[in-house]
Amino acid sequence: MIKFSVVGCGRIFKKHLNFFETTKINSVELISVCDTNPRALTNIKSSLNFKKFQSLVSMLKETSPDVVIILTHSGSHYEIFKIIEKYKKHTIIEKPLALKFDHAKKMINISKKNKKLLFVVKQNRYNLPVVKLKQAIDKNRFGKLILATTRVRWKRDQKYFDLADWRGTKKNDGGIFWNQASHHIDLLIWLVGPVKSVIAKSTKSLLKIETEDTASCIINFQNGAMGIVEATTAAKPKDLEGSISVIGEKGTVIVGGFAVNKIEVWNFVKMSKNDNDVMNKYNLNPDNVYGFGHQLMYEDIVNKLLNKKSNALEGDKVLDSVKIIEAMYKSIKLKKEIFI
């Protein structure tokens, strides 16, 4: 039996809890959760029987989990991880891995030294439209890649940021590239390849927060393609999209929807007999964009822990996206192009 514990019972906790409540995998068990906020613990409603703690160290000592899932705000990941690794545990960390590239590297090195696995939550990689896009790129159906764009146009008003004191802060939130657009930047790099340079700008248009609410970045990829990141939490009156588009010499694909979950354009110079099926089957999948990816992600992680075939995303596979986002903010600060 693989025993799991969670630290951080905020907004995203329900998506992780759902896996343990609905999974048919007999070899996993959620044994304990921890949050410094007693109200967060009181508000948990679950059919499962697990222990609740306000102290991370007490939870680690008393329940001795095999895997600890870190769901706290981004700025706390590094310090919490170091506490957990004193007890030598496998870890699963919500995005981003850390707000500093140096911290991310140290976390990976500590895990390797302890002979433990470190996984990072990137559930959008499991969205079936994204999987089909990745397959098309790997099969060279686009030919030369020309332009790849990601757009995050969401509504996050003042009320949203006021729900928790860490939101919108540089130290613990990081900003729109680290928080809202982190998954999408990861997808862009995963799909298109290594980055040569970035140049970014940001602005705070509507909100009373420390970080920006709108930012954009031009990416130059090593393969010659250009990338564009457009991110805002100022969309009105509601969320518009979280999308990825890829244009190549032989085709164009747009995956849109709220969270890159709907194929909107699937056009190639040479269409195959399966292309119509792609549009019909993957034009909206899944309906619950959050839960779908987390379920498949956990199945991969469990397989990895059991030494079975797995595509589980370990920390060293997301280092590039941490490095690129850090470079984007360096570009904003220095007002110049940053070479990677």
N, C-alpha and C positions, 0 to 999 in steps of 0.2 A: 504493500500500500504506500502510495506517495502522499505525504502529508503536506498540505499547503496552509500558509498563513498570509494575511493581508495587513499592510500598514497604510492607513489612509482610507476613510470610509465616506468620501465626498461624492460628488455628482457621478463620476465614472464608475464608482464601486458597484452599482447595480448591474452594469454590463458584465463584470467579472463574476459577480455572485450568480448571475443567471446561468453561467456555464456549469457551476457546481450543482445547481438546483435541477438542471435538465439533462446533464450528461448521462450517457449510457455506459461510460467507461467505468468499470468496477474498481480500477486500481488507483483512483484519486479520492481525496477527502479534504474538505476545508475544515481545519481543526480550530482556528482562532483568528481573530481580527483585532486591530488596534487603531485607536484614534485618540489624540489628546483632548478632543472636544467630546465631553460626555453626551451632549445632545445628539451628535452624529451616531453614537452607539445606541442610544435609546430609540432613535428613529429607524433602526434596521428592522425590517420585517422579512422573515425567512422561514421556510419549512425545515431548514437544516439546524442541527444542534452544534453550535461552535461557541467557544469561550470568547469573552470580550475583555479587552485590556485598554487602559490609558497609558501604560508604560510599554514601550517597545522591548526594553531589556527584560522586563518581567515576562512578557509573552514568549520571548525566545528561550528563556530559562525554564519556564514552567511547561511549555507545550512541545518544545524541541521539533519544529517543523523541518521538512526536507527542503522546501522551497518557500521563499518569501516574496510576495508580490508588492511592489512599491507603487502606490497610487497617490502619493502626496504631490504638492505643488512642485513645479520643475526645479526651483532654486534649492530645494531640500534634498534632491536625489543623492547627491554626492556624499553628504554627511551621514544620511540615513544608511546608505549602502555600506559605508565604512564601519558603522556600528554592527550591522548584520554580518559582515564578513569576519568580524572578530569571533563569530560562532561558526564560520565556514559553512554557509548555506548557498544553494542555488538561488538565483534571483530572476524575477521578471519585472521589468521596469516600464511604466507608461512613458510615452514620448514626452519630451526628448530625453535621451539618455542622460544628458547633463547640459548645463548652460555654458560650459567652457570645454573646449576641445581637450585641453590638458587634463581636466578632471575625467573626461570620458576615457582617455587613454589609460589613466591610472586605475580606473574601475576595471577595465578589461584585464590589465596586468595583475591586479589583486586577485581576480577570479581565477586566472590561469595559475597563479602561484598557489592558490588554495585548492586547485584541481576541481573547481566548481564551474557550472555553466551560468552565463549571464545572457538573458533573452530581452529583447526590446519589442514593445507592442507597436506594430505597424499593420493594423488590421486591414487597411485599404488595399494592401498588396493581394489580399485574398478575394477581393471583389471580382466576380467572374468577368465582367467587361474589361477590367484592368488586366486580368490573366490573358484574355484573348488578344489584347493589344500587345502585351509583352511577347506572346508567341509569334505574332505577325512581324514584330521587329526582329526577333531572333531568327526568323526564317528569311529575313532580308526582303520582305514583300514591299517595303518602302523604298528600297534602293538607297541612294544617298539621302541622309536626313538633313533637312533644311531648317525647319523651325519647330520648336516644341514650346507650348505655352500652358501654364497653369493659372487658373483664376479662382480665387476664394472671395466670394462676394456674399458676406453674411451680415446679419443684423445682430449686433451685440450692443445694446443700449447701456445707458448709465446704470440702470437698475441691475443689469447683469454683473457689471464690474463691482457694484457696491455689495453684492452678496457675500463676498469674502475679501478680507483686507489685503490678501496677496495679489489679487487680480489687478492687472494694469501696472504692476510695479516692475522696475528693471531687475531687482534682485531676485524675485521669486516667480514672476511671470515671464520676464524676458522680452516680451513684445510679440507682435503679430507673426513674425517669421518663426519664432520659437514655439509659439502656442498654436494659433488657429491654422497657420499655413505649413506647419512642420511636416505633416503627413504628405502634403502635396509636393513640397520641395523634395522630399525623399523619393517620391514616385518619379519625378522628373529626372533625377540623377540615376535612379535604378533603370529607367527606360532608355535614356539617351546615352549615358556614359560619363566618363571622367570630365571634370571641369577645368578649363584653362584659366578663366578670370571672371570676376563679377564686378558690376558697378550698380549701386543701389541708392535710392532716396526714400525718405519717409516724411510723413506729416501727421500732426494731431489736429483733426478737423472739427470734431463735434464733442468729444468727451473730456471730462475732467479726470484724466489719468496721467500717470507719469510717462508711460510708453506711448508709442504712436498708435493710431487707429487705422492708418492707411500707409501702404508701402509698395514699392515696385522695384524690380531688379532685372537687369539684362545679364544673361549668362552667355559666355563664350565657351563652347564645349571643345574638347581636344580633337574631336572628329570633324570640326568645321561647322557644325550646326549651331544655330543661335537659339537661346532660350529666353523666355520672358516669364517672370513671376509677378502676378498682380494680386494683391491681398488687401481687403478692407473689412472692417467690422461695422462700417457706416452705411450699409445698404438699407434703404427704406422703401416701403414699410415692412418688408419681410426678407428672409433669406432668398437669394437668387440662385447661386450655384457654387459647386466645388468641382471644377472641371480640369481635364487634361486634353490638349489637342496636339497631334503630331502630323506634320506635313513633310513628305518626302518626294523625291523625283517620280515615284511610281504610285503614290497614294496619299490619302488623307483620312485620319480617324479622329473623331471627337467623342470623348467619354465625358458626359455631363451628369446632371442630377444634382442632388444636394451634396453628395459625398462620393464623386466619381463612381456612380453606380448605374449609369444609363448610357448605352451606346446611342449617340444621336446622329453620327455620320460614320459610315464604313464604306469608303470608296477606293477602289484600286484600278489602275490602268488595265490590268488583267484580273478580272473577277473570276473566282473559282466557284465550283458548284456548291460549296459549303457556305459561301458568303451570305446568301439569303437567310440561311439558318441562324447565322450569327446575329443578324439584325432582329430576327423574330424571337430568338431565345434569350438574348442578353440585352434587350433594349430597356429593361428595368429589373435589376436584380442586385441585391435583395430588397424587399420592401422595408425591412428593418435594417438599415445600413450599419448600425452599430453592432448589434448582436451577431450578425452573420459572420463577420470577420473574426471576432473574438472566439467564436466556437471553433472554427478551423485552426486558428492560431494555437489554441490550447491543445487540440488534438495533435498538432505537430510537435509541440513542446513535450507532451507526455510520451510520444513515440521516441523523441530524442533521449529523454531520461531513461527510457526502457531499452535504449540501444537498438531501436528499430529504424527503418527508413524514414527520413524526416527532412522537411525543408524549413525547419524552425529557424527564425532569424536571430542569430547571436550578435553580441555587441560589436564585434569587429566588422560586421557587415554594414553597420550604419554609421561608422566613424566618418565616412565621407560627407554625409549630410550634416553632421555636427560641425565639421570643419568648414563647409560651405556657408552655413548659416552664420557662423561666427565671422567669416570673411565679409558677408553682406553687411553686418552691423559695423564692421571696421570701415567698410566703404562709406557708409552713411556718416560715420564720425569724422573721417578724414576727407570726405568729399572727393574721392578719386577711385579709379579702377584698382582693384586688388587682384594680384596674380597669385594663384594657388601653388 
